[in-house]
Structures are given as C-alpha cells and as structure tokens.
Amino acid sequence: MNILIINQPPFNRGDESAHKGLIRTLVNKFPSAKIRVLYSKDLVESIRQYAVYSPNVDYLQSPISYIGHSVLYWHGINLEKFNLWKYRPRFMKIKEIYDWADCVLCAPGGICMGGFQDWNHLMHLKLAKTFNKPLVYYGRSFGPFPTETESHRTFKRISLEMLNYFSFLSIRDRKSEQLAEKLGVSYVSTVDSAFLDSPQVEIPYELKYVIGDKPYVVFVPNYLLWHYAYKDRIAHETVIDFYSKVIDTIWQCNPELNIVMLPQLFCANNYALNDVLLFRELAEKKNDKRVIVTADCYSSDIQQTIISGAKFVIGARYHSIVFAINQGVPCIALSYEHKIAGLLETLGKSEWCVDFTQTLDNEENQEKCLSEIKDIIPKLKPDVQVRDRAKQIAASCMDKFMEWINKNESSFK
C-alpha cells in the first residue's frame, strides 16, 4: 500500500509532534506500507527537523514551489481549468506523484481550511479529487467559513465540496465537529495526533544547564498579531504588557518558580512568527533570572520531556496545552480560537480553559483574565485521566482508520 501525505504544516513544534505521532503510528500499524511525504522546496529545513527516519518513509520534494504559482492555482481550483496544467511539465510530475498513491492523506494540523483561507492547502486537496484518489483528512480542525467577499464565498464553496468528497474524515476538536454536524458531514471524532505518541528523550546537557534544578513552570505566550482576528487591531505594547502581567501573576501564586518559555515556532525572520524574539523581549522587560528562554532548535520530543518535569503549563499556543496533557501535567489554556476550547471540551476539562478571544481588547478584560488565571493556579493538580482519555480517543480513531484501510485496500488502484 502506498500512502501520500500532503499539506504538512511547517516550522511549528506542535505540528512536528502531530507529524511524528502519525508517521510513527502508521509505520507501526502498517509495516509493509510505503509512505511519501510531499513538501515544497521552501520547507527543506522544516522537514529536516520533522523527519521520522524509517526504511519505508520517504520525504519527497515537490517539483513545484508553493510560491509563484498563484495564477495557476486560481485557474485550477476556482475556474476548474485543470486542463491548462497539462502544458506545464512540473504539474504533470505532480500527477505522477499522486498516481503512485493508493490513498492521499492530508497531514494533521490547524484551520487551513477555514479562517486562514489557505489556497495552497485547498489546491492539493482538489488535486486528489481531480486524480480520483481516495482522500483522508486526518486529525484536522476546520472553519469558520466567512462569506463577506467573493473570495471567501469561493473558498467556502470549494471547502464544502472537499468535505463531502473525503473518504475518511477525522476531526480533532468539538467546535469543528459541531460545524460538521451542521453541514451534514459524517466524521470520526479524534484529538490531536500528538496523542498517538508518548515521547521521552534525553534533554541535551546545555539545555539542562540553562533550565537548572529549581522547580519551574512552562509559559508559552503567543504574539497573535499574525492571526486574522488580531492583525491590525491590537497594539504590540498591549501584548507585551499583558504577558508581563501573566508572569507577575504566576509569581504572586508561586514566587519560588522559574518560568521556562519554549518556542513553538522556529526558523522565522519575521517578529510575528518568531517566538524567541517575543520571549526575549519579555525576559528583558522582567529583567529577572527566574525567566528562562530556550532556543528554538529543540525538537517537540525534547519540549515534551521538559514539560513532563514542570509544575504546570500556561499556554496561549494550542500545542503547549496538548504537550501538557500528553505528559500528565496540569495546565491553563489561554484560548484564542476554537481549537483550544474544543479540545478541552472534548476531554471534559473546560475548567482549565480561559477564554482569551477578547482579552486584549481593553484593560477590564485583561484584569478579568488575570484574575481567572490567579484563581485557577492553586487548584491545578495532575490529572492522568484526562491524558488517558486523550490517548484513548486518538487510538480509537486510528483503529477506525485501519478498519477503513483494510476494508478498501482491495479496491485501491
């Protein structure tokens, strides 16, 4: 069996963990399968850091770049003029790659089909349908689908077309499930694919030295001004001041704790997408040796191992919360979009969730959020049951996927 994996989200430790969880599980469950991960040449460094090394896993660079083909994408997706592509040799090579596959699997990830309006993502889904390939949308969130502009409406129309084409659809959060139910789309419930894995690795010596041997909490802020809901609406200073107050709130509850900040994003030159720059600015503002900023070169496996030793986690990034739960560590989720709230709702742990969607809008909302954090911290206790439930849901979805493969394998090709 040949499995082609497309649309792998890059340069994010959380997406790396989901990738590793999925690939390691597929290798274990389907030892005879051949797996190819298709990626753009723009993502070489990301793939180098993500890669799972196995004899039956190949990472295949796409013959086309995601950059510079927007006109062809538009004609292929929106105008349905795929016949134009036969005059482009590189696109015909893409067809050869898809033709190799028995099924195409869209890598786990966020809401590319929804709020972020990712046309590249949608194009690669549409190609699978065009080439008549079974298409798996595994462990994804999607929506919402705005309709304010013609482009929004077109994106929604094609997204709904794909939702109804998927051979196997698994959804990782309750909010997306509710949207699927409203749309009448069948699905399998799951949680993030990182829960398929339980990494524990040796922490590098230099990192052990930086963290030290004092008790610590992990804090993962999110700049958010890159996000469509915050861009051009919230001031930089507001973000810095608020996260500085979160650090103060942690110390009000536990002054003995060091605060370790683990960058989720890596290899970005843009401040908005470079966690290290944000974290360093916060550290300089606090000017306190209890604030520890790690480099962005350490893998998701190492980050999860660090989190396993934390007293608790406060995270405004989705996968910082996934990592905490996966390691049996209590956490506070600053929920800026539905995937975070949806995960905790699925796991029956909504008391760990603080609604962050309007927090930065004014000082009153900020004070309310800080008060909630201060109230929750003393109540945080390890809960291995929530971890076990997450892993059970993830494993159950994989079992259903295996059933689907076994049922349909004879019809592939």
Contacts in CASP RR format, 6 or more apart in sequence:
PFRMAT RR
TARGET T0000
AUTHOR 0000-0000-0000
METHOD contacts of the structure
MODEL  1
MNILIINQPPFNRGDESAHKGLIRTLVNKFPSAKIRVLYSKDLVESIRQY
AVYSPNVDYLQSPISYIGHSVLYWHGINLEKFNLWKYRPRFMKIKEIYDW
ADCVLCAPGGICMGGFQDWNHLMHLKLAKTFNKPLVYYGRSFGPFPTETE
SHRTFKRISLEMLNYFSFLSIRDRKSEQLAEKLGVSYVSTVDSAFLDSPQ
VEIPYELKYVIGDKPYVVFVPNYLLWHYAYKDRIAHETVIDFYSKVIDTI
WQCNPELNIVMLPQLFCANNYALNDVLLFRELAEKKNDKRVIVTADCYSS
DIQQTIISGAKFVIGARYHSIVFAINQGVPCIALSYEHKIAGLLETLGKS
EWCVDFTQTLDNEENQEKCLSEIKDIIPKLKPDVQVRDRAKQIAASCMDK
FMEWINKNESSFK
1 30 0 8 1.000
1 32 0 8 1.000
1 33 0 8 1.000
1 34 0 8 1.000
1 102 0 8 1.000
1 103 0 8 1.000
1 405 0 8 1.000
1 409 0 8 1.000
1 412 0 8 1.000
2 33 0 8 1.000
2 34 0 8 1.000
2 36 0 8 1.000
2 100 0 8 1.000
2 101 0 8 1.000
2 102 0 8 1.000
2 103 0 8 1.000
3 26 0 8 1.000
3 30 0 8 1.000
3 33 0 8 1.000
3 34 0 8 1.000
3 35 0 8 1.000
3 36 0 8 1.000
3 101 0 8 1.000
3 102 0 8 1.000
3 103 0 8 1.000
3 104 0 8 1.000
3 105 0 8 1.000
4 36 0 8 1.000
4 38 0 8 1.000
4 97 0 8 1.000
4 98 0 8 1.000
4 100 0 8 1.000
4 101 0 8 1.000
4 103 0 8 1.000
4 104 0 8 1.000
4 105 0 8 1.000
4 133 0 8 1.000
5 23 0 8 1.000
5 35 0 8 1.000
5 36 0 8 1.000
5 37 0 8 1.000
5 38 0 8 1.000
5 104 0 8 1.000
5 105 0 8 1.000
5 106 0 8 1.000
5 107 0 8 1.000
6 38 0 8 1.000
6 104 0 8 1.000
6 105 0 8 1.000
6 106 0 8 1.000
6 107 0 8 1.000
6 124 0 8 1.000
6 125 0 8 1.000
6 128 0 8 1.000
7 106 0 8 1.000
7 107 0 8 1.000
7 112 0 8 1.000
7 120 0 8 1.000
7 121 0 8 1.000
7 124 0 8 1.000
7 125 0 8 1.000
8 15 0 8 1.000
8 19 0 8 1.000
8 37 0 8 1.000
8 38 0 8 1.000
8 39 0 8 1.000
8 43 0 8 1.000
8 47 0 8 1.000
8 50 0 8 1.000
8 107 0 8 1.000
9 15 0 8 1.000
9 107 0 8 1.000
9 109 0 8 1.000
9 110 0 8 1.000
9 112 0 8 1.000
10 39 0 8 1.000
10 43 0 8 1.000
10 46 0 8 1.000
10 47 0 8 1.000
10 50 0 8 1.000
11 43 0 8 1.000
11 46 0 8 1.000
11 265 0 8 1.000
11 266 0 8 1.000
11 267 0 8 1.000
11 268 0 8 1.000
11 273 0 8 1.000
12 264 0 8 1.000
12 265 0 8 1.000
12 266 0 8 1.000
12 319 0 8 1.000
13 262 0 8 1.000
13 263 0 8 1.000
13 264 0 8 1.000
13 265 0 8 1.000
13 266 0 8 1.000
13 299 0 8 1.000
13 300 0 8 1.000
13 303 0 8 1.000
13 319 0 8 1.000
14 194 0 8 1.000
14 264 0 8 1.000
14 300 0 8 1.000
14 318 0 8 1.000
14 319 0 8 1.000
14 322 0 8 1.000
14 323 0 8 1.000
15 50 0 8 1.000
15 107 0 8 1.000
15 108 0 8 1.000
15 109 0 8 1.000
15 319 0 8 1.000
16 49 0 8 1.000
16 50 0 8 1.000
16 299 0 8 1.000
16 300 0 8 1.000
17 194 0 8 1.000
17 197 0 8 1.000
17 199 0 8 1.000
17 300 0 8 1.000
17 301 0 8 1.000
17 304 0 8 1.000
17 319 0 8 1.000
17 322 0 8 1.000
17 323 0 8 1.000
18 107 0 8 1.000
18 108 0 8 1.000
18 109 0 8 1.000
18 139 0 8 1.000
18 192 0 8 1.000
18 193 0 8 1.000
18 194 0 8 1.000
18 319 0 8 1.000
19 50 0 8 1.000
19 52 0 8 1.000
19 107 0 8 1.000
19 108 0 8 1.000
19 193 0 8 1.000
20 50 0 8 1.000
20 52 0 8 1.000
20 194 0 8 1.000
20 197 0 8 1.000
20 199 0 8 1.000
20 300 0 8 1.000
20 301 0 8 1.000
21 193 0 8 1.000
21 194 0 8 1.000
21 196 0 8 1.000
21 197 0 8 1.000
22 107 0 8 1.000
22 108 0 8 1.000
22 138 0 8 1.000
22 193 0 8 1.000
22 196 0 8 1.000
23 35 0 8 1.000
23 37 0 8 1.000
23 52 0 8 1.000
23 54 0 8 1.000
23 57 0 8 1.000
24 52 0 8 1.000
24 196 0 8 1.000
24 197 0 8 1.000
25 193 0 8 1.000
25 196 0 8 1.000
25 197 0 8 1.000
25 398 0 8 1.000
26 33 0 8 1.000
26 35 0 8 1.000
27 33 0 8 1.000
27 35 0 8 1.000
27 52 0 8 1.000
27 54 0 8 1.000
27 56 0 8 1.000
27 57 0 8 1.000
29 398 0 8 1.000
29 402 0 8 1.000
30 402 0 8 1.000
30 405 0 8 1.000
31 56 0 8 1.000
32 56 0 8 1.000
33 56 0 8 1.000
34 56 0 8 1.000
34 58 0 8 1.000
35 54 0 8 1.000
35 56 0 8 1.000
35 57 0 8 1.000
35 58 0 8 1.000
36 57 0 8 1.000
36 58 0 8 1.000
36 59 0 8 1.000
36 60 0 8 1.000
36 97 0 8 1.000
36 100 0 8 1.000
36 101 0 8 1.000
37 47 0 8 1.000
37 57 0 8 1.000
37 58 0 8 1.000
37 59 0 8 1.000
37 60 0 8 1.000
37 107 0 8 1.000
38 60 0 8 1.000
38 62 0 8 1.000
38 97 0 8 1.000
38 124 0 8 1.000
39 46 0 8 1.000
39 47 0 8 1.000
39 59 0 8 1.000
39 60 0 8 1.000
39 61 0 8 1.000
39 62 0 8 1.000
40 61 0 8 1.000
40 62 0 8 1.000
40 64 0 8 1.000
40 65 0 8 1.000
40 66 0 8 1.000
40 67 0 8 1.000
41 61 0 8 1.000
41 62 0 8 1.000
41 65 0 8 1.000
42 65 0 8 1.000
42 66 0 8 1.000
42 67 0 8 1.000
44 61 0 8 1.000
45 267 0 8 1.000
46 267 0 8 1.000
47 59 0 8 1.000
49 266 0 8 1.000
49 299 0 8 1.000
51 59 0 8 1.000
60 97 0 8 1.000
62 94 0 8 1.000
62 97 0 8 1.000
63 90 0 8 1.000
63 93 0 8 1.000
63 94 0 8 1.000
64 90 0 8 1.000
64 91 0 8 1.000
64 94 0 8 1.000
66 120 0 8 1.000
70 119 0 8 1.000
72 84 0 8 1.000
72 85 0 8 1.000
72 88 0 8 1.000
72 91 0 8 1.000
73 119 0 8 1.000
73 120 0 8 1.000
73 123 0 8 1.000
74 119 0 8 1.000
75 81 0 8 1.000
75 84 0 8 1.000
76 82 0 8 1.000
76 84 0 8 1.000
76 85 0 8 1.000
76 123 0 8 1.000
76 126 0 8 1.000
77 119 0 8 1.000
77 122 0 8 1.000
77 123 0 8 1.000
77 126 0 8 1.000
77 158 0 8 1.000
78 154 0 8 1.000
78 158 0 8 1.000
82 130 0 8 1.000
85 91 0 8 1.000
85 92 0 8 1.000
86 92 0 8 1.000
94 127 0 8 1.000
95 131 0 8 1.000
98 104 0 8 1.000
98 127 0 8 1.000
98 128 0 8 1.000
98 131 0 8 1.000
98 133 0 8 1.000
99 131 0 8 1.000
101 133 0 8 1.000
102 134 0 8 1.000
102 409 0 8 1.000
102 412 0 8 1.000
102 413 0 8 1.000
103 133 0 8 1.000
103 134 0 8 1.000
103 135 0 8 1.000
103 136 0 8 1.000
103 167 0 8 1.000
103 405 0 8 1.000
103 412 0 8 1.000
104 128 0 8 1.000
104 133 0 8 1.000
104 134 0 8 1.000
104 135 0 8 1.000
104 136 0 8 1.000
105 135 0 8 1.000
105 136 0 8 1.000
105 138 0 8 1.000
106 124 0 8 1.000
106 125 0 8 1.000
106 135 0 8 1.000
106 136 0 8 1.000
106 137 0 8 1.000
106 138 0 8 1.000
106 140 0 8 1.000
107 138 0 8 1.000
108 138 0 8 1.000
108 139 0 8 1.000
108 140 0 8 1.000
108 172 0 8 1.000
108 192 0 8 1.000
108 193 0 8 1.000
109 139 0 8 1.000
109 140 0 8 1.000
109 141 0 8 1.000
109 172 0 8 1.000
110 140 0 8 1.000
110 141 0 8 1.000
110 142 0 8 1.000
110 339 0 8 1.000
111 141 0 8 1.000
111 142 0 8 1.000
111 143 0 8 1.000
111 337 0 8 1.000
111 339 0 8 1.000
112 118 0 8 1.000
112 121 0 8 1.000
112 122 0 8 1.000
113 121 0 8 1.000
113 122 0 8 1.000
113 125 0 8 1.000
113 140 0 8 1.000
113 142 0 8 1.000
113 143 0 8 1.000
113 159 0 8 1.000
113 162 0 8 1.000
114 142 0 8 1.000
114 143 0 8 1.000
114 144 0 8 1.000
114 145 0 8 1.000
114 155 0 8 1.000
114 159 0 8 1.000
115 143 0 8 1.000
115 144 0 8 1.000
115 145 0 8 1.000
115 146 0 8 1.000
115 228 0 8 1.000
116 228 0 8 1.000
117 151 0 8 1.000
117 152 0 8 1.000
117 155 0 8 1.000
119 155 0 8 1.000
122 155 0 8 1.000
122 158 0 8 1.000
122 159 0 8 1.000
122 162 0 8 1.000
125 135 0 8 1.000
125 137 0 8 1.000
125 162 0 8 1.000
126 158 0 8 1.000
126 162 0 8 1.000
128 134 0 8 1.000
128 135 0 8 1.000
129 135 0 8 1.000
129 161 0 8 1.000
129 162 0 8 1.000
129 165 0 8 1.000
134 167 0 8 1.000
134 168 0 8 1.000
134 408 0 8 1.000
134 412 0 8 1.000
135 162 0 8 1.000
135 165 0 8 1.000
135 166 0 8 1.000
135 167 0 8 1.000
136 166 0 8 1.000
136 167 0 8 1.000
136 168 0 8 1.000
136 169 0 8 1.000
136 401 0 8 1.000
137 162 0 8 1.000
137 163 0 8 1.000
137 166 0 8 1.000
137 168 0 8 1.000
137 169 0 8 1.000
137 170 0 8 1.000
138 168 0 8 1.000
138 170 0 8 1.000
138 190 0 8 1.000
138 193 0 8 1.000
138 401 0 8 1.000
139 170 0 8 1.000
139 171 0 8 1.000
139 172 0 8 1.000
139 190 0 8 1.000
139 192 0 8 1.000
139 193 0 8 1.000
139 397 0 8 1.000
140 170 0 8 1.000
140 171 0 8 1.000
140 172 0 8 1.000
140 176 0 8 1.000
141 171 0 8 1.000
141 172 0 8 1.000
141 173 0 8 1.000
141 175 0 8 1.000
141 176 0 8 1.000
141 338 0 8 1.000
141 339 0 8 1.000
142 159 0 8 1.000
142 163 0 8 1.000
142 171 0 8 1.000
142 176 0 8 1.000
142 179 0 8 1.000
143 159 0 8 1.000
143 176 0 8 1.000
143 179 0 8 1.000
144 179 0 8 1.000
145 152 0 8 1.000
145 155 0 8 1.000
145 156 0 8 1.000
145 159 0 8 1.000
145 160 0 8 1.000
146 152 0 8 1.000
146 156 0 8 1.000
147 153 0 8 1.000
147 156 0 8 1.000
160 183 0 8 1.000
163 169 0 8 1.000
163 180 0 8 1.000
163 183 0 8 1.000
163 185 0 8 1.000
164 185 0 8 1.000
167 404 0 8 1.000
167 408 0 8 1.000
168 188 0 8 1.000
168 401 0 8 1.000
168 404 0 8 1.000
169 180 0 8 1.000
169 185 0 8 1.000
169 186 0 8 1.000
169 187 0 8 1.000
169 188 0 8 1.000
170 187 0 8 1.000
170 188 0 8 1.000
170 189 0 8 1.000
170 190 0 8 1.000
170 397 0 8 1.000
170 400 0 8 1.000
170 401 0 8 1.000
171 177 0 8 1.000
171 180 0 8 1.000
171 187 0 8 1.000
171 188 0 8 1.000
171 189 0 8 1.000
171 190 0 8 1.000
172 190 0 8 1.000
172 191 0 8 1.000
172 192 0 8 1.000
172 193 0 8 1.000
172 339 0 8 1.000
172 343 0 8 1.000
173 191 0 8 1.000
173 338 0 8 1.000
173 339 0 8 1.000
173 341 0 8 1.000
173 342 0 8 1.000
173 343 0 8 1.000
173 345 0 8 1.000
173 346 0 8 1.000
174 342 0 8 1.000
174 343 0 8 1.000
174 345 0 8 1.000
174 346 0 8 1.000
175 338 0 8 1.000
175 339 0 8 1.000
175 341 0 8 1.000
175 342 0 8 1.000
175 345 0 8 1.000
176 338 0 8 1.000
176 339 0 8 1.000
176 342 0 8 1.000
177 187 0 8 1.000
177 189 0 8 1.000
180 186 0 8 1.000
180 187 0 8 1.000
188 397 0 8 1.000
188 400 0 8 1.000
188 401 0 8 1.000
189 346 0 8 1.000
189 393 0 8 1.000
189 397 0 8 1.000
190 393 0 8 1.000
190 394 0 8 1.000
190 396 0 8 1.000
190 397 0 8 1.000
191 343 0 8 1.000
191 346 0 8 1.000
191 347 0 8 1.000
191 390 0 8 1.000
191 393 0 8 1.000
191 394 0 8 1.000
191 397 0 8 1.000
192 318 0 8 1.000
192 319 0 8 1.000
192 322 0 8 1.000
192 343 0 8 1.000
192 390 0 8 1.000
192 394 0 8 1.000
193 394 0 8 1.000
194 300 0 8 1.000
194 319 0 8 1.000
194 322 0 8 1.000
194 323 0 8 1.000
194 326 0 8 1.000
195 322 0 8 1.000
195 325 0 8 1.000
195 326 0 8 1.000
195 390 0 8 1.000
195 391 0 8 1.000
195 393 0 8 1.000
195 394 0 8 1.000
196 391 0 8 1.000
196 394 0 8 1.000
196 395 0 8 1.000
196 398 0 8 1.000
197 326 0 8 1.000
198 326 0 8 1.000
198 391 0 8 1.000
199 300 0 8 1.000
199 301 0 8 1.000
199 304 0 8 1.000
199 305 0 8 1.000
200 301 0 8 1.000
200 304 0 8 1.000
200 305 0 8 1.000
200 308 0 8 1.000
201 299 0 8 1.000
201 301 0 8 1.000
201 302 0 8 1.000
201 305 0 8 1.000
202 305 0 8 1.000
203 211 0 8 1.000
203 302 0 8 1.000
203 305 0 8 1.000
203 306 0 8 1.000
204 298 0 8 1.000
204 302 0 8 1.000
207 294 0 8 1.000
207 298 0 8 1.000
207 302 0 8 1.000
207 306 0 8 1.000
210 292 0 8 1.000
210 294 0 8 1.000
211 258 0 8 1.000
211 260 0 8 1.000
211 292 0 8 1.000
211 294 0 8 1.000
211 306 0 8 1.000
212 258 0 8 1.000
214 256 0 8 1.000
214 257 0 8 1.000
214 258 0 8 1.000
215 256 0 8 1.000
215 257 0 8 1.000
215 258 0 8 1.000
215 311 0 8 1.000
216 257 0 8 1.000
216 258 0 8 1.000
216 259 0 8 1.000
216 260 0 8 1.000
216 292 0 8 1.000
216 309 0 8 1.000
216 310 0 8 1.000
216 311 0 8 1.000
217 250 0 8 1.000
217 254 0 8 1.000
217 257 0 8 1.000
217 258 0 8 1.000
217 259 0 8 1.000
217 260 0 8 1.000
217 310 0 8 1.000
217 311 0 8 1.000
217 312 0 8 1.000
217 313 0 8 1.000
217 314 0 8 1.000
218 259 0 8 1.000
218 260 0 8 1.000
218 261 0 8 1.000
218 262 0 8 1.000
218 306 0 8 1.000
218 307 0 8 1.000
218 310 0 8 1.000
218 312 0 8 1.000
218 313 0 8 1.000
218 314 0 8 1.000
218 315 0 8 1.000
218 320 0 8 1.000
218 324 0 8 1.000
219 246 0 8 1.000
219 247 0 8 1.000
219 250 0 8 1.000
219 259 0 8 1.000
219 260 0 8 1.000
219 261 0 8 1.000
219 313 0 8 1.000
219 314 0 8 1.000
219 315 0 8 1.000
220 261 0 8 1.000
220 262 0 8 1.000
220 264 0 8 1.000
220 275 0 8 1.000
220 313 0 8 1.000
220 314 0 8 1.000
220 315 0 8 1.000
220 316 0 8 1.000
220 317 0 8 1.000
220 320 0 8 1.000
221 239 0 8 1.000
221 243 0 8 1.000
221 246 0 8 1.000
221 261 0 8 1.000
221 275 0 8 1.000
221 278 0 8 1.000
221 279 0 8 1.000
221 282 0 8 1.000
221 315 0 8 1.000
221 316 0 8 1.000
222 315 0 8 1.000
222 316 0 8 1.000
222 317 0 8 1.000
222 334 0 8 1.000
222 336 0 8 1.000
223 239 0 8 1.000
223 271 0 8 1.000
223 272 0 8 1.000
223 273 0 8 1.000
223 275 0 8 1.000
223 278 0 8 1.000
224 230 0 8 1.000
224 234 0 8 1.000
224 239 0 8 1.000
224 316 0 8 1.000
224 336 0 8 1.000
224 360 0 8 1.000
225 231 0 8 1.000
225 234 0 8 1.000
225 236 0 8 1.000
225 239 0 8 1.000
225 272 0 8 1.000
226 270 0 8 1.000
226 272 0 8 1.000
226 273 0 8 1.000
227 336 0 8 1.000
227 337 0 8 1.000
229 336 0 8 1.000
229 337 0 8 1.000
229 357 0 8 1.000
230 336 0 8 1.000
230 360 0 8 1.000
234 360 0 8 1.000
234 361 0 8 1.000
238 360 0 8 1.000
239 360 0 8 1.000
240 281 0 8 1.000
240 282 0 8 1.000
240 285 0 8 1.000
242 359 0 8 1.000
242 360 0 8 1.000
242 366 0 8 1.000
242 369 0 8 1.000
243 282 0 8 1.000
244 282 0 8 1.000
244 285 0 8 1.000
244 286 0 8 1.000
245 366 0 8 1.000
245 370 0 8 1.000
246 314 0 8 1.000
246 370 0 8 1.000
246 373 0 8 1.000
247 259 0 8 1.000
247 282 0 8 1.000
247 286 0 8 1.000
247 291 0 8 1.000
249 370 0 8 1.000
249 373 0 8 1.000
249 374 0 8 1.000
249 377 0 8 1.000
250 257 0 8 1.000
250 259 0 8 1.000
250 314 0 8 1.000
250 377 0 8 1.000
251 257 0 8 1.000
251 290 0 8 1.000
252 374 0 8 1.000
253 374 0 8 1.000
253 377 0 8 1.000
253 378 0 8 1.000
254 311 0 8 1.000
254 377 0 8 1.000
257 290 0 8 1.000
257 311 0 8 1.000
258 290 0 8 1.000
258 291 0 8 1.000
258 292 0 8 1.000
259 290 0 8 1.000
259 291 0 8 1.000
259 292 0 8 1.000
260 292 0 8 1.000
260 294 0 8 1.000
260 306 0 8 1.000
260 310 0 8 1.000
261 275 0 8 1.000
261 279 0 8 1.000
261 282 0 8 1.000
261 283 0 8 1.000
261 291 0 8 1.000
261 292 0 8 1.000
261 293 0 8 1.000
261 294 0 8 1.000
262 294 0 8 1.000
262 298 0 8 1.000
262 303 0 8 1.000
262 306 0 8 1.000
262 307 0 8 1.000
262 320 0 8 1.000
263 275 0 8 1.000
263 276 0 8 1.000
263 279 0 8 1.000
263 293 0 8 1.000
263 294 0 8 1.000
263 295 0 8 1.000
263 296 0 8 1.000
264 275 0 8 1.000
264 317 0 8 1.000
264 319 0 8 1.000
264 320 0 8 1.000
265 273 0 8 1.000
265 274 0 8 1.000
265 275 0 8 1.000
265 296 0 8 1.000
266 275 0 8 1.000
266 296 0 8 1.000
266 297 0 8 1.000
267 296 0 8 1.000
268 274 0 8 1.000
271 277 0 8 1.000
271 278 0 8 1.000
274 296 0 8 1.000
275 296 0 8 1.000
276 293 0 8 1.000
276 295 0 8 1.000
276 296 0 8 1.000
279 293 0 8 1.000
280 293 0 8 1.000
282 291 0 8 1.000
283 291 0 8 1.000
283 293 0 8 1.000
294 306 0 8 1.000
300 319 0 8 1.000
300 323 0 8 1.000
303 323 0 8 1.000
304 323 0 8 1.000
304 326 0 8 1.000
304 327 0 8 1.000
307 313 0 8 1.000
307 320 0 8 1.000
307 323 0 8 1.000
307 324 0 8 1.000
307 327 0 8 1.000
307 329 0 8 1.000
308 327 0 8 1.000
308 328 0 8 1.000
308 329 0 8 1.000
309 327 0 8 1.000
309 329 0 8 1.000
310 324 0 8 1.000
310 329 0 8 1.000
311 329 0 8 1.000
312 324 0 8 1.000
312 329 0 8 1.000
312 330 0 8 1.000
312 331 0 8 1.000
312 332 0 8 1.000
312 377 0 8 1.000
312 380 0 8 1.000
313 320 0 8 1.000
313 321 0 8 1.000
313 323 0 8 1.000
313 324 0 8 1.000
313 329 0 8 1.000
313 330 0 8 1.000
313 331 0 8 1.000
313 332 0 8 1.000
314 331 0 8 1.000
314 332 0 8 1.000
314 334 0 8 1.000
314 373 0 8 1.000
315 321 0 8 1.000
315 331 0 8 1.000
315 332 0 8 1.000
315 333 0 8 1.000
315 334 0 8 1.000
316 334 0 8 1.000
316 336 0 8 1.000
316 356 0 8 1.000
318 339 0 8 1.000
318 340 0 8 1.000
318 343 0 8 1.000
320 331 0 8 1.000
321 331 0 8 1.000
321 333 0 8 1.000
321 340 0 8 1.000
321 343 0 8 1.000
321 344 0 8 1.000
321 352 0 8 1.000
322 343 0 8 1.000
324 330 0 8 1.000
324 331 0 8 1.000
325 331 0 8 1.000
325 347 0 8 1.000
325 349 0 8 1.000
325 386 0 8 1.000
325 387 0 8 1.000
325 390 0 8 1.000
326 387 0 8 1.000
326 390 0 8 1.000
326 391 0 8 1.000
327 387 0 8 1.000
328 382 0 8 1.000
328 383 0 8 1.000
328 384 0 8 1.000
328 386 0 8 1.000
328 387 0 8 1.000
329 382 0 8 1.000
330 352 0 8 1.000
330 380 0 8 1.000
330 381 0 8 1.000
330 382 0 8 1.000
330 383 0 8 1.000
331 352 0 8 1.000
331 380 0 8 1.000
332 352 0 8 1.000
332 354 0 8 1.000
332 373 0 8 1.000
332 376 0 8 1.000
332 377 0 8 1.000
332 380 0 8 1.000
333 340 0 8 1.000
333 341 0 8 1.000
333 344 0 8 1.000
333 352 0 8 1.000
333 353 0 8 1.000
333 354 0 8 1.000
334 340 0 8 1.000
334 354 0 8 1.000
334 356 0 8 1.000
334 359 0 8 1.000
334 369 0 8 1.000
335 341 0 8 1.000
335 344 0 8 1.000
335 353 0 8 1.000
335 354 0 8 1.000
335 355 0 8 1.000
335 356 0 8 1.000
335 357 0 8 1.000
336 356 0 8 1.000
336 357 0 8 1.000
337 357 0 8 1.000
340 353 0 8 1.000
341 350 0 8 1.000
341 353 0 8 1.000
341 355 0 8 1.000
344 350 0 8 1.000
344 352 0 8 1.000
344 353 0 8 1.000
345 353 0 8 1.000
346 393 0 8 1.000
347 386 0 8 1.000
347 389 0 8 1.000
347 390 0 8 1.000
348 386 0 8 1.000
348 389 0 8 1.000
349 383 0 8 1.000
349 386 0 8 1.000
351 376 0 8 1.000
351 379 0 8 1.000
352 376 0 8 1.000
352 380 0 8 1.000
354 369 0 8 1.000
354 372 0 8 1.000
354 373 0 8 1.000
354 376 0 8 1.000
356 369 0 8 1.000
358 365 0 8 1.000
359 365 0 8 1.000
359 366 0 8 1.000
359 368 0 8 1.000
359 369 0 8 1.000
360 366 0 8 1.000
END
